């Protein structure tokens, strides 16, 4: 369904984007990034919760904080698989980090939204362990909601201008 919707959006907006479906749930980049591919940036909005029950509780908290009556929807737009995975946000991004090493020379920046500030510390440790050359955290705010994304690269600054020139 996601590919179908993305294809429709691309057609409607006359975007020339090649879409790929990840067929192996435990992989993020493997099977999607080809041996001759080069990307300037990857973006991810990871599943934030570690279980369906945690997702349900998060939804209830959101409705309560908005001062609204509890709705029967699980959340504000995500599907089950988009909202939770075993290990939650940290585990998902940790998998991204581990797999990003395999594609270190094929992507300038890897990035992911990080919903909980407390999750940054273990992610920084993982990025240090895989020897990311540079790590940035960018805070974002809309109204009362504050979130952030983390970005990392394995390509040294002096080499970045050389990457992607032939792509």
C-alpha positions in Angstrom: 0.0 0.0 0.0 2.8 2.4 0.8 4.4 1.9 -2.6 1.1 2.4 -4.3 0.5 5.7 -2.5 4.0 6.9 -3.0 3.7 6.1 -6.7 0.5 8.1 -6.9 2.2 11.1 -5.2 5.1 10.9 -7.6 2.8 10.8 -10.6 0.6 13.6 -9.4 3.6 15.8 -8.7 5.5 14.7 -11.8 8.4 13.5 -9.8 10.9 11.2 -11.4 11.6 9.0 -8.3 12.4 5.3 -8.4 10.6 3.5 -5.6 11.8 0.3 -4.1 10.0 -2.1 -1.7 12.0 -3.6 1.2 11.0 -7.2 1.1 13.1 -8.3 4.1 11.6 -6.8 7.3 14.8 -7.1 9.3 16.8 -5.1 6.7 16.7 -1.4 6.2 19.3 -0.7 3.5 20.2 -4.1 2.3 18.1 -5.0 -0.8 17.3 -1.4 -1.4 20.6 0.3 -2.0 22.2 -1.2 -5.1 25.9 -1.7 -5.6 26.0 1.3 -8.1 23.7 3.6 -6.1 24.8 6.8 -4.4 22.5 8.9 -2.2 23.1 12.2 -0.6 20.7 11.6 2.2 18.5 8.9 3.7 15.5 9.9 5.8 13.7 7.7 8.3 10.6 8.1 10.6 11.1 5.0 12.7 8.6 3.1 14.7 8.7 4.7 18.1 7.1 2.1 20.3 8.3 -1.4 21.4 4.8 -3.0 21.3 1.2 -2.6 20.2 0.3 -1.9 23.9 2.9 0.8 24.2 1.6 2.4 21.0 -2.0 2.3 22.4 -0.8 4.0 25.6 1.0 6.6 23.7 -2.1 7.4 21.7 -4.2 7.6 24.8 -1.7 10.0 26.3 -1.8 12.2 23.1 -5.5 12.5 23.2 -5.5 13.3 26.9 -2.8 16.0 26.4 -4.9 17.5 23.6 -7.9 17.6 26.0 -10.0 15.5 23.6 -12.2 12.5 24.0 -10.4 9.2 23.3 -10.7 8.2 19.7 -10.9 4.7 18.5 -7.9 5.2 16.2 -4.6 3.7 17.2 -2.7 7.0 16.5 -2.7 10.1 14.4 -2.1 8.4 11.0 0.4 5.6 11.3 -0.3 1.9 10.6 0.6 -0.8 13.1 3.9 -1.7 11.5 4.9 2.0 11.3 4.2 2.6 15.0 6.0 -0.2 16.8 8.6 -2.9 16.5 10.4 -5.2 19.0 12.9 -3.0 20.8 11.2 0.2 19.7 12.9 3.3 18.4 16.4 2.6 19.8 16.5 -1.0 18.4 15.3 0.2 15.0 17.8 3.0 14.7 20.5 0.7 16.0 19.8 -1.6 13.1 20.0 1.4 10.8 23.4 2.4 12.2 24.8 -1.2 12.0 23.6 -1.6 8.4 24.7 2.0 7.4 28.3 0.8 7.8 27.9 -1.5 4.8 26.9 1.5 2.7 29.2 4.1 4.2 30.6 5.1 0.8 27.3 5.1 -1.0 25.4 7.6 1.2 26.6 11.0 2.3 24.3 11.3 5.3 22.1 8.8 7.0 19.3 10.3 9.2 16.4 9.4 11.5 13.9 11.1 13.5 14.4 10.5 17.3 11.2 11.0 19.3 12.7 10.7 22.8 15.7 12.8 23.8 16.8 10.1 26.2 17.3 7.8 23.3 20.1 9.9 21.9 22.8 8.8 24.4 22.7 5.1 23.4 22.6 6.1 19.7 25.7 8.3 20.1 27.5 5.4 21.7 26.6 3.1 18.7 27.7 5.8 16.2 31.0 6.2 18.1 31.4 2.4 18.0 31.0 2.2 14.2 33.3 5.2 13.8 30.9 7.7 12.2 33.0 10.6 11.1 30.4 13.2 12.0 27.2 13.1 13.9 24.6 16.0 14.1 21.5 16.3 16.1 19.0 18.9 14.8 16.2 20.0 17.1 12.8 20.8 15.6 9.7 22.4 17.2 6.1 22.9 16.1 3.9 24.4 18.6 4.5 22.6 21.9 5.9 19.5 20.2 9.7 19.3 20.3 11.5 16.6 18.4 14.8 16.0 16.7 16.6 14.1 14.1 20.0 12.6 14.2 22.3 12.4 11.1 25.6 10.7 10.6 28.2 10.3 7.9 31.3 8.1 7.3 32.6 10.4 4.6 35.2 13.0 5.7 34.5 16.6 4.9 37.3 17.0 2.5 36.0 14.0 0.5 32.3 15.1 0.3 32.7 17.3 -2.7 33.9 14.2 -4.7 31.0 12.0 -3.9 28.0 12.0 -6.2 29.5 13.9 -9.0 29.1 11.1 -11.5 25.6 10.1 -10.2 
